Amino acid sequence: MNATFLQNHCVRRHGQTFEDIKSSHGDNKENSAPDLLVEQLQEIKERLVMTESQLTEERKSLREMSVKVNVTRLLILTRTVT
């Protein structure tokens, strides 16, 4: 595929020249993400960070509880053996 073929294809199939397509996808204000979406994305990121931190705390608590249970089991086992 060469540039001429691509330009002709754009005109034939899409009714636009390559320059029209290029300019319509440029970095103008109309094509940027709306402010609402940016705000929602930021909120989602903040909730993700908070959720990850809560999950880390819950894992830590679970490990501590597991250690306590294991120690208790060990104490019970040693008492029954002696």
Number of C-alpha atoms within 10 A of each C-alpha: 5 6 9 10 10 13 14 15 15 17 14 11 8 11 12 15 16 18 11 12 13 10 11 12 12 11 9 9 8 10 10 10 9 10 9 9 10 11 11 11 12 12 12 12 12 12 12 12 12 12 12 12 12 12 12 12 12 12 12 12 12 12 12 12 12 12 12 12 12 12 12 12 12 12 11 11 11 10 9 8 6 5
